[in-house]
Amino acid sequence: MSEIFDTKDTLPLPYILIETDMFKFNYIGLQKGQNEKSIKYGVMGDFSIELYDNERINISEKIDATVGDVYSFYKDLETMMKNIQGTAEINLFDVCLNFTAKKTGIIEVNGVYKPFINFGLVKEIKFGFNVEPNVLDNALKRFKTLFDSLAEIQGNYNFIF
């Protein structure tokens, strides 16, 4: 029988993956209760999203994403940024993020957040803004650091979905 062990994150938590003036996408840590056997099949982590716009919106919630979901998004983002063209998207139960490189070099970000708890009349929050490519260049470095760290724990880069 495999014992549950406490795997330590080597990154400062929460670890900000993408940060803009209106939005943060964070890695908040390894999921508890993983054991030696389960980690061989794929490490599990938790992620969150923060939305803020002056005083109108201020949300910080854990989202329903697997390490594999986020890794796939990272690889798509990396491909998009290589030539500043195309789209990278992560589409989850509670959040959808779409990053599109425009011919002008600007990255258009669109998203929909659907909270688990119905906040009165609010069933979803849509947001959109533009970012400079350097914002995502920095994010790609942070994604690489995260996945290098998780691959070291797991023993490979085959992240589960």
C-alpha angles and dihedrals in degrees: 000000000000118000124228109244135188107246112199123224112226093202126084107258132261088036110202112223100174124015128180134155090272106026146040129189111197141187104220100186149280117314114254123245100040116145137201092265097045094049090059087063093047140312115250124217139175127237135190140195127216123197122187134164114172105289100327101077128028113159129155113174140156110246132213100252132134124215086249092054091052093043091053090049090049092052091049090048090050091052092047093050094048091076099009091244137107133029137285118199138178113194115188136162094265105023139030120193123187123187115188125184111221126208088248089064094249119125115227114211122198127173147168123207117196109190119217088226116059107237097208108276094356112100096158141004119219120198138175138177142146128252134191116249091247089068090061093040087061090044091053090055090052092047090051091050090050095049093044087054094047092046089054090055093043097039096234145036096251098116118187125238 
